[in-house]
């Protein structure tokens, strides 16, 4: 699986575990909801800064979102 696929899977799983919509996560991370959707569908490659923002919003580390397995 590509690193974008790993991020997409982990992001969606972590967001769902919090019971958050894409809009809620986007608001908390300071990014657009359509960007969250695109990340979860592997349409965009996230910068490391965005990965960090999203991870912090979820209470995780960037490494947590990038771990395969």
N, C-alpha and C positions, 0 to 999 in steps of 0.2 A: 504494500500500500504506500502511496506517495505521502510525503510529509503534509501536503495540503489535505489529503484524505484523513490522516491521523488527527490533524487539527479540527477538521469538520466534525468527525465522530466524537472527539472528546469535548468539543465546544457544545454540541447539541446535547450530549449526555449530561454535562455539568449544568447547563441551563435548565434542562428538564428536571433534574434532581432538586433544583431550587424552586421549581414550579413557576418559573418566569417565562413570560412571552419574549419573543425577539425584541419587541418594543421596550420592554422593561430592561432587558440586558443592555440594549443600545443606550437608553437613557443613563443608566448607571455607569456605563463605560465611556460616555461622551462621544459616541459615534452614531451614524445613521442606521435606522432599522433595516434598510435595504442592504446595507453593508454586512450586517450580521447574517441576513438571509443568504447573501452571496458567499460568505465564508462557509456557512453550513452546507452549501451546495457545491463547494469547490470551484466556484466561478472566479474568485479573486485570490490572489496571493497576499497574505497579510504581511505588513512590515513587522519587525520585531517589536516596535513601539506599540503597535495595535495589539499584538498578542499579549504584551505586558498589561496594557490598559484593560483588556477583556478579562485576563486572568485575575487581576486585582479586584475588579468588580465582582467576580465570582468567589473571591476569597482563596484563590489558588496562586501557584507560581506559574510563570510562563512555561517552565519545564514540565509541569503537570499536564498542560494542554498539548505538549508536543511528544509525550511518551507514547510509544507504540505498545500494543499489547492488550 
